[in-house]
């Protein structure tokens, strides 16, 4: 991470208010996974063409989230069963700004994702059901679910870099040190040194970020932190759909280890 930090400080910053003004009306979202060495190389190639988000002098932000699901894991299962229409429910702590949001993500039959959220207090981060405003929000956004039936399933923690191209037609989040904790069995896991990147871009514009990833031989990989985290921390869950992705993650880790070993052997 040290090498990436060095590059981040060579980039032009953009404030949170300026970042909020970047409206991508015809948005296409694409996810990628790569190891930290590849991401460092990526940043060295794009640093002059992108702004990096800065909050109170920090260019790396911390996030903690708690995910909720039904007792029988309905939200997880419909994703595992490849249903196009699905939902996620979480409470997220934006650590650096000291804010908390209850967030619902809807994915429709056309693959479009919409996120709705409401700001909540720290108490809701620890107990979803302690606040009437949160209840009203969730019941409105998820009318097919019983609010009182939601239970804590998993927490995620990660650090994030956010960049936007200087034409302000695309925004990218880069998540690293991704860690999972399973509330049901107490298991912990993570995907470091792998990094999850999500490109949000205007559908009418070319992406230099995407072009650079292609040159680095990084291909798109659809991945849900919630589902991968659940699968990695609970082997009893049905997870046929995610096995190929888990194998892909392990392969990427081994390739990174091989690259480091080869470099050390060459005396470089």
C-alpha positions, 0 to 999 in steps of 0.5 A, spaced: 500 500 500 505 504 501 507 505 493 500 506 492 500 512 497 506 515 494 502 515 487 496 518 491 500 524 493 502 526 486 495 526 484 490 532 484 485 532 489 478 533 489 473 535 495 467 531 497 462 536 495 466 537 488 465 529 487 458 529 489 457 534 483 459 528 478 452 526 476 452 520 471 445 519 468 446 514 463 451 510 468 454 503 467 457 499 473 463 494 472 467 491 477 474 488 477 479 484 481 486 485 481 492 484 486 495 490 489 501 490 485 497 490 479 493 496 482 500 500 483 502 499 476 495 501 474 495 508 478 502 509 475 499 509 469 492 513 470 495 518 475 495 524 471 488 523 468 484 522 474 483 526 481 483 523 487 478 524 493 480 527 499 477 528 505 480 532 511 487 531 508 486 524 507 486 520 500 484 513 503 477 512 507 475 507 511 468 503 511 465 499 516 458 495 514 453 490 517 449 486 512 442 484 514 438 478 511 432 474 513 433 468 518 433 463 512 438 467 508 433 469 502 437 475 500 443 471 499 439 465 496 436 469 490 443 471 488 446 464 489 440 462 485 441 467 479 435 471 480 436 478 476 431 482 481 434 482 488 436 486 494 441 488 499 440 491 506 446 494 510 448 499 515 454 503 513 459 507 517 463 512 513 468 512 518 472 518 516 466 523 516 463 520 522 456 518 518 452 512 518 447 510 513 441 505 512 442 503 505 438 498 501 440 496 494 435 494 488 437 490 482 432 490 477 431 485 471 435 489 466 441 489 471 441 496 473 442 497 481 439 503 485 441 505 492 436 508 497 439 510 503 437 514 509 442 517 515 441 514 521 445 515 528 450 510 531 445 506 535 442 504 528 449 501 526 449 496 532 441 495 532 437 496 526 431 495 530 432 501 535 429 507 531 422 508 528 425 512 522 429 506 520 423 502 520 419 506 516 425 507 511 426 499 510 419 497 510 417 502 504 423 500 500 423 493 502 415 492 502 415 484 501 420 483 507 418 483 514 422 488 518 422 484 524 425 478 521 431 481 519 437 479 523 445 481 523 449 476 518 455 479 516 460 485 517 465 488 512 471 492 513 475 495 508 479 501 505 477 505 499 480 510 494 475 514 490 478 517 483 474 521 478 477 522 471 478 529 469 472 529 464 468 527 470 465 522 466 467 516 470 468 515 477 472 509 480 472 506 487 478 501 489 477 497 495 483 494 499 484 490 505 477 487 505 475 483 511 469 479 513 466 477 519 460 472 520 455 473 526 452 467 526 458 462 527 464 467 529 468 466 522 473 471 519 476 471 512 478 476 507 481 477 500 487 481 501 492 482 497 486 482 492 483 489 491 476 490 488 475 496 483 468 498 481 467 503 475 461 507 474 461 511 467 457 515 463 455 510 457 456 514 452 463 515 453 470 511 453 474 510 459 481 510 459 481 506 466 477 501 462 482 501 457 488 501 461 485 495 465 485 491 458 492 493 457 494 490 464 490 484 462 485 485 468 478 482 466 471 484 469 469 480 474 462 481 477 462 480 485 458 481 491 462 483 497 456 480 501 455 474 498 463 472 497 463 474 504 458 469 506 460 464 502 468 464 505 465 464 512 460 459 512 461 453 508 454 450 509 451 455 505 449 453 498 454 456 494 455 453 487 454 460 483 460 463 487 465 457 487 468 459 480 469 466 483 472 463 489 477 459 485 478 465 481 480 469 487 485 464 489 488 463 482 489 471 483 493 470 489 497 464 487 499 468 481 501 474 485 505 470 490 509 467 484 510 474 481 513 476 488 517 469 488 520 470 481 522 477 482 526 475 489 529 469 485 532 474 480 535 478 485 531 484 483 
